[in-house]
Amino acid sequence: MSADTAADAEEGFLAGLTRAEQGVLAFVAALLAALGIGLVTGGLGPTYVLYLIGLVGMYVLLSFGLNAQWGYTGLINFSVAAFFGLGAYGTAILTADNSPIAGGLSPVLGLFVGLALAALLAVIIGIPTLRLRADYLAIASLGLAEVVRLIVLNEREYTNGSAGLRGIPGFFEGWPLLSTFPQAMPGLRIEIVPGSPIVLQQPFYQALLNVGLVFVFVGVTFLLLRRVHRSPWGRVLRTIRGDEDLAEALGKNTYAFKMQSFVLGSVIMALAGVFYAHLNLFVSPGDFEPINTFYVWIAVILGGSGSNRGAMFGGFVVIAIREGTRFLNGIDFIAFDIGPLRLLAVGLIIILVMRFRPEGVLPPQRELIWPSALDEADVPGPEEAQRPHATEGGDAS
Amino acid sequence: MSVLEYLANGLVFSSIIVLASIGLSLVYSIADFANFAHGDTMTVGAYSALVTFGFVGGLGARFLGLPLGFFLALAVGIAVAALVAVITEKVIYEPLEVDSIGMLITSIGVAFVYRALIQFQFGSDFTEFGIQVLRPIEALIPFGIRMTLHDVAIIGSAAILVAGLHTLLQYTDLGRKMRATADNPSLARVSGIRVDRITLWTWVIGAGLAGAGGVFLGLYNQISPRMGFNILLVVFAAVILGGIGSVYGAMLGGFLIGMINQLTPILTDIGIPIGIEYANGIAFVIMVAVLLVRPNGIAGGTGAGT
């Protein structure tokens, strides 16, 4: 993921970074280094490391989705877990062994069904709430997400209820070449630190495939979002976030724009859900719990609302909280339950960010501007006059 | 079960929801944000009362099937909830420089911190006050109503608190200032009202009522760290239904949502297969439906105000 960020910046970029950016880079590098050390000393299995990276990718996707709604347009969506869960259940119901409806179908079909379900739910939630003031959307979306969770929990003949769905195949099941890739690869044994060899076997290659898949998902989503955010469409969204009345006065149908943004973000969240189902191979109603929604919110507000790089950073932090507290539990002298600790960390981060850095660690800066426009603006002199043009100018249609 | 019994249950549950929704609505109108920590403030009240009740236990004579110690515990629950809310306002909300959405998000963090601290201390399991379960009141059984004296105590206490609030709002100086501040904070400020002090009083009253609601919820059901958060959405539904920011709307909305919640089993009785497990879901769907036709809620936009 850090490679992505790095590639996004210009050559010799370290000097051009703000202090926050350097700090974030150091944090992510330290985290990756810790993972690397754990890996070579045998403390962490290579398959588990890949699994963690896959989870980071999943949170990055979820944050991207929320960013498209909250960061771009200012929509407070508290039903992230519902869209994530629908994506996961959409594909699971078609592909899982114990699915009460279908089962055994291709994950590619599941992908489309998951995304379609999410788009449908987004429209259903959006119709009554997107016209109203912002905090209604927050409350109503949280409530309707709860309705979705209740339905999944109670309609056993369709969803298998609290037992969840098991036996979900990997995403590449049935693909030529890729479906047999893990079996075909040779088992490897690498010994970097003597005495703790790294053994690479079939599960490792399976995990490698998953990481590759999430990289593709994240990459495609990132490019798409960057493109649309800088487009006239994205500019209208930013205007709506800044001053909805202004957008209305300029003749924009703000309701339609909000709906498009809401559906786009929700579909991206469902994409994360689809990936999760084929990573975890098991889904349950717990995936719909509201806490999952707030993990994603942390990732976004900590990273910086509207910032895609921030979303990536947030993804790292959330996994550090989620999986890091799991490690604490393994340490003997920490006697207490880690559930509250995780909740406390989540709560404190939200409060501290809102208190001391409400714009987030990596607020969107140059992301909003076409690089060429920035180059022109860097010419000394007309800088002040140029920049507002680059960010707000141009007629959106 | 008879319809009368559903109605009786509805009345008890409504009393709890009304107490919770008044506080939420008060804070909404004066501090101007949707306080997601309100449910966990109820939990704080319930656990404070639980601890107090552990000390004073069976103290004193019995009144409505409850030892006087319970009413002492109730008072402590109210006081601690109010105190915690005031400290939170001073330490966290007041120094914030964010808009109402930022406040909303912050309050979610506050809710998590409350709940995490309670879980550290008490674990995540269910518990209860340990007050002897009563038999239903004999006189009501012929009507098909199974209701205990505890239920009567909940309804009565809620009625007293609501009446007290009404008196406060309508007939006292503080109440007039609160209404003025809710209507127009800037105008209130230039009229010489000390808005900061009024805001603090609003937190005290709102959180105190939430604390009472939490104690009664604990008496009615059970006590657990998630109890407040679980009921928060129902309370929001009540507040939105009544019209955000309107105290009397919140009373009406709380009454309706509480009733509807407990009347859900009737759907099954008349052949619609939607069970009690969807009671909360129905509350949200009603809320959204009301928003569609009347975006300001039942009492909103009539100028009734706080």
HADDOCK unambig.tbl for C-alpha pairs under 7 A between the chains (distance, minus, plus):
assign (segid A and resid 128 and name CA) (segid B and resid 288 and name CA) 6.70 0.50 0.50
assign (segid A and resid 128 and name CA) (segid B and resid 292 and name CA) 5.51 0.50 0.50
assign (segid A and resid 140 and name CA) (segid B and resid 288 and name CA) 6.63 0.50 0.50
assign (segid A and resid 143 and name CA) (segid B and resid 233 and name CA) 6.26 0.50 0.50
assign (segid A and resid 143 and name CA) (segid B and resid 284 and name CA) 5.56 0.50 0.50
assign (segid A and resid 144 and name CA) (segid B and resid 284 and name CA) 6.62 0.50 0.50
assign (segid A and resid 146 and name CA) (segid B and resid 281 and name CA) 6.97 0.50 0.50
assign (segid A and resid 147 and name CA) (segid B and resid 281 and name CA) 4.95 0.50 0.50
assign (segid A and resid 150 and name CA) (segid B and resid 278 and name CA) 6.89 0.50 0.50
assign (segid A and resid 340 and name CA) (segid B and resid 116 and name CA) 4.50 0.50 0.50
assign (segid A and resid 340 and name CA) (segid B and resid 119 and name CA) 5.90 0.50 0.50
assign (segid A and resid 340 and name CA) (segid B and resid 120 and name CA) 6.18 0.50 0.50
assign (segid A and resid 341 and name CA) (segid B and resid 116 and name CA) 6.74 0.50 0.50
assign (segid A and resid 343 and name CA) (segid B and resid 112 and name CA) 5.84 0.50 0.50
assign (segid A and resid 343 and name CA) (segid B and resid 113 and name CA) 6.95 0.50 0.50
assign (segid A and resid 343 and name CA) (segid B and resid 116 and name CA) 5.63 0.50 0.50
assign (segid A and resid 344 and name CA) (segid B and resid 112 and name CA) 6.20 0.50 0.50
assign (segid A and resid 344 and name CA) (segid B and resid 113 and name CA) 5.06 0.50 0.50
assign (segid A and resid 344 and name CA) (segid B and resid 116 and name CA) 5.25 0.50 0.50
assign (segid A and resid 346 and name CA) (segid B and resid 109 and name CA) 6.92 0.50 0.50
assign (segid A and resid 347 and name CA) (segid B and resid 109 and name CA) 3.75 0.50 0.50
assign (segid A and resid 347 and name CA) (segid B and resid 110 and name CA) 6.07 0.50 0.50
assign (segid A and resid 347 and name CA) (segid B and resid 112 and name CA) 4.88 0.50 0.50
assign (segid A and resid 347 and name CA) (segid B and resid 113 and name CA) 5.20 0.50 0.50
assign (segid A and resid 348 and name CA) (segid B and resid 109 and name CA) 6.22 0.50 0.50
assign (segid A and resid 348 and name CA) (segid B and resid 113 and name CA) 6.74 0.50 0.50
assign (segid A and resid 350 and name CA) (segid B and resid 106 and name CA) 6.10 0.50 0.50
assign (segid A and resid 350 and name CA) (segid B and resid 109 and name CA) 5.14 0.50 0.50
assign (segid A and resid 351 and name CA) (segid B and resid 106 and name CA) 5.24 0.50 0.50
assign (segid A and resid 351 and name CA) (segid B and resid 109 and name CA) 5.49 0.50 0.50
assign (segid A and resid 351 and name CA) (segid B and resid 110 and name CA) 6.93 0.50 0.50
assign (segid A and resid 354 and name CA) (segid B and resid 102 and name CA) 6.85 0.50 0.50
assign (segid A and resid 354 and name CA) (segid B and resid 106 and name CA) 6.38 0.50 0.50
assign (segid A and resid 355 and name CA) (segid B and resid 96 and name CA) 5.54 0.50 0.50
